[in-house]
Amino acid sequence: FKLDRATGRRGWSVALPHGIRAPARLDPDGIFLSIGEPDGPNRGGEVVRLSYDGTVQWQSDCGGGKHKCLSCWTSPAVVGDVVMVGCGLDTDSKGFIWGLDKDDGSVRWKTKAQNDCQTSSPVVVGNAALLGCTDGRLYAVSAEDGSVLWKFKTKKGIWATPALDEEGTVYI
């Protein structure tokens, strides 16, 4: 939905096949969001790009497959011309960090994690993003090719979005 902040009146709405489970990412070129259902026969997820008038520019299923992108609960990050998002299914111990083309939603790369990456939104750091996964790892992933620049292992799964201070120190 697009709402007028002064009146609360709806400007437009878009019907999507799954629920939106994270804040939209606003970029000068559009609105990016992830959708998905973690359970049941329709579990799966997609990443969507909207224009500011509510038109769906593209809807990516991350190359298809039974569960599409897997369930996506994260707010996508835009790094240059790449949209990065973490998705996964913790019941199947599956997780990926996806790099999608900003213009058309096609898959540029995917990086496998040891488990679900659907709850921690990527945080942009230069030409990379940081993303936590329930495998207990914080991944620093290059937007260019999806290579893992580094990872940090914790004793428990990471369900929250990492934070950065003004000096670039990472907090999880």
Secondary structure, DSSP 8 states (H G I E B T S, - for coil): -EE-TTT--EEE----SS-B-S--EEETTEEEEEEEE-SSTT-EEEEEEE-TTS-EEEEE-TT--TTBT-B--S--EEETTEEEEEEEEGGGTEEEEEEEETTT--EEEEEEESS--SSS--EEETTEEEEE-TTSEEEEEETTT--EEEEEE-SS---S--EE-TT--EE-
